[in-house]
Amino acid sequence: MHNRRQIFVNSPFDHQSIALQLNPTQSVLTLSNLTSLLESSHPKSLSDFSVVLDGKLMNGSTRIQVSNLPSISTLTLHPRLCGGGGDGGATGAESRDCYLKMYAEKKPDKVDPNEQRLSKWLNCALSNEPLAEPCVIDLLGNLFNKEALVHALLTKKLPKQFSYIKGLKDMVNIKLTSVAGSDGSTDTTSAQFQCPISGFEFNGKYKFFALRGCGHVMSAKALKEVKSSSCLVCHADVTESDKIVINGTEEEVSLLRERMEEEKAKLREKKGVSKKSKNGVTAVADAGGKVAKRQIDDGNVNGNGVTVKKKFKAGDKVPVNATKEVYASLFTSSKKKTDFRETYSCRSLPLGRN
């Protein structure tokens, strides 16, 4: 005789429980069996619910032995949440790796262009510290604290981008005019210097020039409106080649670089003759920069038109009635002594006499 088993259904859409009677001859209970039992009594399809029987979640592959069920069971229907995002769940397309990569890769911070511009005008291009006297500028218009630049040159730690700076000759001492009322603080958000003529702040909004002769720094507007061939501050003579634009554009820096290379080429050509070698031969640099060796003769003129003198020899200035070899021995000890040798009883005894 089969025991009758009853299942009470709890649904969020019904105010009272529904009682289902299981077939006494049924041995296995599946989700499809429950679906057929609920079709007539429940208004919703089970596909819209999660089915839990006596605390156990059921799916299409779940099979429950009816004999193992208690005489009275509880079937609870939980409505499924609609997907599509925004519900806090996963879509199934993500993996743990993609989240790890997303948070592991540090995104670069966005740089404020105004702060970047201001930094070039207020800070040293090498140490990034606030500009402080004494300051210098290179031939391409970059600003430096002189102490930081000299220290980098001495320790040979100058970055590759500034490799064209070889020494003090490649930097110009500049004179910056402090803003009126400035207390000399190292505030990195406002300009500390200004043009001594126009009063424009030294902050990158206006073009500035440094004069190589005297080192004074002033705005381009001042030089344009007050047309003069001398410095507007100290009245020193100024030519167009003496003006170095500070933190110029790519085109302006390119022109400064060409001018720097031309000046270095002229300096190499001006040097001309190098140091004399030990054997009386000198190295002469031609127009193409190549080095050629020429024999130096007394009173001769080399390829560059420079008069060179013959190496001094004591034997060429022998007094009257003096022996040349004896006189030359007073100034040199290069006479060969292969005809002499020392013995235990006499030094420098001529060969063949002992």
C-alpha positions in Angstrom: 0.0 0.0 0.0 1.5 3.4 -1.1 1.7 6.3 1.2 0.1 9.4 -0.2 2.4 12.4 -0.4 1.3 16.1 -0.6 3.3 19.1 -1.7 2.4 22.7 -0.8 3.4 25.4 -3.3 4.5 28.9 -2.0 4.3 31.4 -4.8 4.9 35.2 -4.6 1.9 35.8 -6.8 -0.6 33.8 -4.6 -1.9 34.8 -1.2 -2.4 31.2 -0.2 -0.5 27.9 -0.7 -1.5 25.4 -3.4 -1.6 21.8 -2.5 -0.4 19.2 -5.1 -1.1 15.5 -4.8 1.6 13.1 -6.0 0.6 10.0 -7.9 1.0 7.0 -5.5 2.5 4.9 -8.3 5.1 7.5 -9.2 8.7 6.5 -8.1 10.8 9.4 -9.4 10.0 13.2 -9.2 11.5 15.6 -11.8 11.1 19.2 -12.7 9.0 18.3 -15.7 6.6 16.3 -13.4 6.1 19.4 -11.2 5.6 21.5 -14.3 2.8 19.3 -15.5 1.2 19.3 -12.1 1.3 23.2 -11.9 0.1 23.9 -15.4 -3.6 23.8 -14.4 -3.3 25.4 -11.0 -0.6 28.1 -11.4 -0.9 31.1 -13.8 2.8 31.5 -14.4 5.3 29.2 -16.2 8.0 27.6 -14.1 10.6 28.9 -16.5 10.2 32.3 -14.8 11.0 30.9 -11.4 13.7 29.2 -9.5 12.2 26.0 -8.0 13.3 24.9 -4.5 11.8 21.7 -3.0 12.4 21.3 0.7 15.4 23.6 0.5 16.9 21.9 -2.5 17.3 23.8 -5.8 15.9 21.8 -8.7 16.9 22.0 -12.4 16.2 20.0 -15.5 18.6 17.2 -14.5 17.4 16.8 -10.9 15.7 13.5 -10.0 14.3 12.9 -6.6 13.1 9.5 -5.2 9.5 9.9 -4.2 9.9 7.4 -1.4 12.5 9.6 0.2 10.1 12.5 0.4 8.2 13.3 3.6 4.5 12.9 3.6 4.2 16.7 3.4 6.7 18.8 1.4 7.1 22.5 0.6 7.8 23.8 -2.9 8.9 27.4 -3.1 9.0 29.5 -6.3 11.5 32.4 -6.5 11.1 34.8 -9.5 14.2 35.1 -11.7 15.8 38.6 -12.1 16.0 39.9 -15.6 19.5 40.3 -16.8 21.0 42.9 -19.1 23.3 44.7 -16.8 22.8 47.1 -13.9 21.6 44.4 -11.6 25.0 43.7 -10.0 25.4 40.3 -11.6 27.9 39.0 -14.2 27.0 38.5 -17.9 29.3 35.4 -18.1 31.6 37.1 -20.6 34.0 38.5 -18.1 36.9 36.6 -16.5 38.9 37.2 -13.4 42.0 38.0 -15.5 40.3 40.9 -17.3 39.5 42.6 -14.0 43.0 42.0 -12.6 44.5 43.6 -15.7 42.1 46.5 -15.6 43.1 47.4 -12.1 46.7 46.4 -12.2 47.6 48.7 -15.1 48.1 52.1 -13.6 46.7 54.7 -15.9 49.0 57.8 -16.4 47.7 60.9 -14.7 46.5 63.6 -16.9 48.9 66.5 -16.9 47.4 70.0 -16.8 49.0 71.9 -19.8 49.0 75.1 -17.8 51.0 73.5 -15.0 53.4 71.9 -17.5 54.0 75.3 -19.2 54.5 77.0 -15.9 57.0 74.4 -14.7 59.3 75.1 -17.7 59.5 78.8 -16.8 59.7 78.5 -13.0 61.9 75.4 -12.5 65.3 74.3 -13.5 65.2 72.1 -16.7 67.7 69.7 -15.1 66.8 69.4 -11.4 63.2 70.6 -11.7 63.8 72.7 -8.6 62.5 76.4 -8.5 64.8 78.8 -10.3 67.2 80.6 -7.9 70.1 82.9 -8.5 72.6 82.3 -10.1 70.7 81.1 -13.2 72.1 80.3 -16.7 70.6 79.5 -20.1 72.1 77.2 -22.8 72.4 78.1 -26.4 69.0 76.5 -27.2 67.0 78.5 -24.6 66.7 76.1 -21.7 66.8 77.5 -18.1 69.0 76.0 -15.4 70.2 76.7 -11.9 73.9 77.1 -12.4 74.9 75.0 -9.4 72.8 72.0 -10.6 74.2 72.2 -14.2 77.9 72.6 -13.1 77.5 69.7 -10.7 76.1 67.5 -13.4 79.0 68.4 -15.7 81.6 67.6 -13.0 80.1 64.3 -12.1 79.4 63.4 -15.7 75.7 62.8 -15.0 74.3 65.2 -17.6 71.3 63.6 -19.5 71.8 62.8 -23.2 69.3 65.5 -24.2 71.8 68.1 -22.9 74.9 66.4 -24.3 75.8 69.5 -26.4 76.7 71.3 -23.2 80.4 70.7 -22.7 81.4 73.5 -20.3 81.0 77.0 -19.2 81.4 78.3 -22.7 78.1 76.6 -23.7 76.0 78.5 -21.0 75.2 82.1 -20.5 74.8 83.8 -17.1 71.5 85.6 -17.0 70.0 88.3 -14.8 66.4 87.8 -13.9 64.3 90.7 -12.5 62.2 89.8 -9.5 58.5 90.7 -9.3 57.9 93.9 -7.3 57.0 93.0 -3.8 58.1 89.4 -4.1 59.5 88.0 -0.8 61.7 85.5 -2.6 59.5 82.5 -1.6 59.7 79.3 -3.7 56.0 79.4 -4.7 55.6 77.1 -7.7 52.2 78.4 -8.7 53.0 82.0 -9.6 55.8 83.9 -11.4 58.7 85.2 -9.4 60.3 87.2 -12.2 59.2 89.8 -14.7 60.4 91.9 -17.6 62.3 95.0 -16.3 60.8 97.2 -19.1 57.2 96.1 -19.7 56.5 94.4 -16.4 55.2 91.2 -18.1 55.4 88.2 -15.8 58.0 85.5 -16.6 55.4 82.6 -16.8 55.3 81.4 -20.4 52.4 83.6 -21.5 54.8 86.0 -23.2 57.9 85.5 -25.3 61.2 86.4 -23.6 64.8 86.8 -24.8 68.1 86.6 -23.0 71.0 88.8 -24.3 74.3 86.9 -24.5 76.4 90.0 -24.0 75.1 91.3 -20.7 72.7 88.5 -19.7 69.7 90.7 -19.1 66.3 89.0 -19.7 63.4 91.0 -21.2 60.2 90.4 -23.1 60.0 90.4 -26.9 57.3 93.2 -26.8 59.8 95.5 -25.0 62.5 94.8 -27.6 60.0 95.4 -30.4 58.5 98.6 -29.2 61.7 100.2 -28.0 63.9 99.7 -31.0 67.5 100.0 -30.0 70.9 98.5 -30.8 71.8 98.4 -27.2 70.4 96.7 -24.0 67.5 98.6 -22.6 68.8 98.1 -19.0 72.6 98.5 -19.2 73.0 100.0 -22.7 75.5 97.4 -23.8 75.7 96.8 -27.6 73.4 94.1 -28.8 73.2 92.3 -32.2 70.5 90.0 -33.5 72.7 87.0 -32.9 73.0 87.9 -29.2 69.3 87.2 -28.7 68.3 83.8 -27.4 64.6 83.0 -27.2 63.7 81.3 -23.9 61.7 78.0 -24.1 61.0 78.6 -27.8 58.8 76.6 -30.2 60.2 73.7 -32.2 60.9 75.9 -35.1 62.7 78.5 -33.0 64.8 75.8 -31.2 65.8 74.4 -34.6 67.1 77.8 -35.7 69.0 78.2 -32.5 70.6 74.7 -33.0 71.7 75.7 -36.6 73.3 78.9 -35.2 75.0 76.9 -32.5 76.5 74.4 -35.0 77.7 77.3 -37.2 79.5 79.0 -34.3 81.2 75.7 -33.3 82.4 75.1 -36.9 83.8 78.7 -37.1 85.6 78.1 -33.8 87.2 74.9 -35.0 88.3 76.6 -38.2 89.8 79.6 -36.3 92.0 77.4 -34.1 93.8 76.2 -37.2 97.2 74.9 -36.0 97.3 72.3 -33.3 100.1 71.6 -30.8 103.5 70.7 -32.1 104.7 67.2 -31.9 107.9 66.0 -30.4 109.8 65.4 -33.7 109.2 68.9 -35.0 106.1 68.0 -37.1 103.0 70.0 -36.6 99.4 69.0 -37.4 97.5 71.6 -39.5 93.7 71.5 -39.8 92.5 72.3 -43.4 89.1 73.8 -44.3 87.4 70.4 -44.3 88.5 69.7 -40.7 91.1 67.0 -41.8 94.5 67.0 -40.1 97.6 66.9 -42.2 101.3 66.9 -41.0 103.8 69.4 -42.3 107.5 69.6 -41.6 108.5 72.8 -39.9 111.3 74.7 -41.4 112.9 77.9 -40.1 111.0 80.8 -41.5 108.6 78.7 -43.5 104.8 79.5 -43.9 102.3 76.7 -43.5 99.1 76.1 -45.4 97.1 78.6 -43.3 99.6 81.4 -43.8 101.0 81.1 -40.3 104.7 81.5 -39.9 106.4 78.7 -38.0 109.9 78.4 -36.5 112.4 75.6 -36.6 113.1 73.7 -33.5 116.1 75.1 -31.6 119.3 73.1 -31.7 122.4 74.0 -29.6 124.8 72.9 -32.4 123.5 75.5 -34.7 124.6 78.4 -32.5 128.2 77.4 -31.9 130.5 80.4 -30.9 133.7 81.1 -32.8 136.7 78.8 -32.0 134.4 76.4 -30.1 134.0 72.7 -30.9 130.5 71.9 -32.0 130.2 68.6 -30.1 131.6 70.0 -26.9 129.4 73.1 -27.0 126.3 71.0 -27.7 127.1 68.7 -24.8 126.6 71.6 -22.4 122.8 71.6 -23.3 122.1 68.0 -24.0 123.1 64.5 -22.8 122.0 62.7 -25.9 125.6 61.8 -27.1 125.9 58.1 -27.6 128.5 56.4 -25.3 128.8 53.1 -27.0 132.6 53.4 -27.2 132.9 53.4 -23.5 132.3 51.0 -20.7 132.8 50.8 -17.0 135.2 48.5 -15.2 135.7 47.8 -11.5 138.7 50.2 -11.4 137.8 52.9 -13.9 134.7 54.5 -15.3 134.2 55.4 -18.9 137.5 53.7 -19.9 137.8 53.7 -23.8 137.6 50.2 -25.4 141.0 48.8 -26.4 143.0 50.5 -23.7 142.4 48.0 -20.9 
